[in-house]
Amino acid sequence: MRRLEKKPETIVHKDHSIIIPPTTLRDRAMAIGGTGATKDGFDADALERAEKALAQLETNFVAWMSDETTKLEAAREKFKTAPKDVDNQQVLYRASHDIRGQGRTFGYPLAGEIADGLCDLIDGVEAIERQIIELIDAHVDAIRAIVRDEMREDNSIARSVIAELRTAREAIIGVDRFVKINSEVY
């Protein structure tokens, strides 16, 4: 019996594709092997050391996420001073992209999911108008609320906000502009 292998996720944009490789600590520990490796290549000692190191850093996650959110808010304010300035758009995108990538790692997957949508919005919008700025504000405010209230678990209110943001975003950039393709091999 073959094991289900994780495949990269491909996000297809209008003019490019992004390939996101699957990464899990357990998979990496199995691939590395080492002195504690079992017959199948899994190194339980390496995994335990990594989990301990991560647990020691966990006390910093709240502060780090708060710092990232402050950077996002500063980027939003800079963006709002000159929203058509490409540099301001890029600063906002990078701040959102950082939260998208770090949200799950720091224990804020909901903030990461909203930041992912904000990145899609910035990528997909063709013209910056008042409606776009308001939707960007809504994304940033939602991320701030999640981090401020330390919402680390899924809940119905956050899910409702995420769904509303997605609906508004898709009404502006279109649902066909960002197609996520997930592949699995058996």
N, C-alpha and C positions, 0 to 999 in steps of 0.2 A: 504494500500500500504506500503510495507516494504522498508525501506531506504537501499541504497547500502552501505554495510559495507566494509571498507578497510581491506584487509588481509595482513599478513606479506609477504614480498618478500623473496624468497628462492634462494640463489645462490649456485648451486651445483658445487663443485670442484671435482677433480679427487679422492681425498681421504677424503673429508669432505664437509659438507654443512654449510652455514651461513644463519641464519634466521634474517632478518632485519624487526623489527616491524614498522608498520606505526605510525608516530607521527605527529600530528598537534596541534597547540596551541588551536584551536577551539575545537577539540575533547577532549583535556585534560580539558579545562574549563567546558565543558558539563559534564564530568565524575565527576569532583570535586564538582559541585554544590556550595552551599554557601548561604550567606544571600541575595545576589542579584539574586539567581537562579529562573528561570521561571518554569512553570509546567513541561516542558520537561527536566529540569535539567541544562539548559544552564545558566551560570552565566556571564552576560554581564559585570558586574563590575570587575570580576576577569580578564576577557579578556582585558578590557580597562586598568587595572593596569599593566598587563603583557606587553601590547603593548607600554605603556608609558615607562616602565623600559627598554624595548628593544630599543626604540627610543633614550633614554638617552645614551645607550651604543654604538649606531650606529656610533657616531663620532670617536670611537676607532677602528672600524672595519678595516679601511685602514691600520692603524699602526699594528694591530694584524696580519692581513694577510701578510703584508710585513715581519714581524718577522717570521712567519711560513715559508715563502718562503726562507728567509735567512737560516733558519734551514735546509730546504730541500737541498739547495745548498751546505751547509757545509757537510751534510750527503752524498751527491753525491761525493764531493771531497774526503772524507774519504773512501768511497766505491771504488773509482778509484785507491786509493793507494794499495789496496789489494782486488780486486773484488771477489775473491773466499772465502774470510773470511766471515764466517756465521754471525759473530757479525756485520760486516760492512753492510752486506745485511739487517740485521734486523733493524739497525739504519736508513737506507734508507727507508725501508718499513714503519717503524713507522712515520717518517717525512711525507711520502706520505699519509699515513693513516690519519694523523691529518688534512691535507689539504682536503682530501676526505670528512671527516666529517664536517669540519668547513667551507668549501667553500660556501655551500648554506646558512648557517647561517649568514656568514659575507657578503653575497651579491655577491659572486663570484662563481656561479654555474658552469661556464665553467672550472674554475681551479679545482673545485671538481670533475668534470667529467673526466678531464685528469688525475688527481691523482688517481681516481678509476681505470683507465686503467693501470696506472703505478703499482698499487698494484697487479692487475691481472697478469701483465708481470712478476713481481718479484716472485709471487706465482707459476706461470706456467713454468718458464724457467728451463730447466734441466741442462744446462751447460752455464757458463758465458764465452762468447766469445766477440770479438771486436764488432760484429754486435749488440749484446745485450747492450753493454756499449753505443754505439752510439744511440740506440733507447731510452735508459734511459736518455741520454743527451737531446734528442729531447723532451721527455716528460717534463723534468725539465725546459728546456728553454721555452717551450710553457707556462707552469704555470707562470714562471717569467714574461714573456711578458704580460700575461693577468693581473697579479697583478700590474705590473709597469704602464701599460696603463689604469688601472682601468676599464677594460672591464667587466661591470656588466650585460650588456644586450647581448642577443644572436645576432650574426651577421654572415654573410656568410663566412668571412675569418676564423673566429674561428671554424665554423662548418666544413670548408674544412680541416683545420689542424687536428681537432679531427677525422675526417673520415680517413685521411691519417695515423694518428697514430694507429687507430684501425686496418686498413688494414695491416700495417706492423707488429703489435702485433699478429694478428691472423695468419699471415704467419709463425710466429715463434712458438707460443704456440698452435696453432690450434683452430679452432672455436668450436670444440666439447668439449674442456676442461672446458669451463666456460659457463654453460647454465643457463640463468636467467629464473625463473619461476614466473609469477605473477598470483595470484589467486584472484578472486573476487567472493563474495557471494551476492546473491540478497535476 
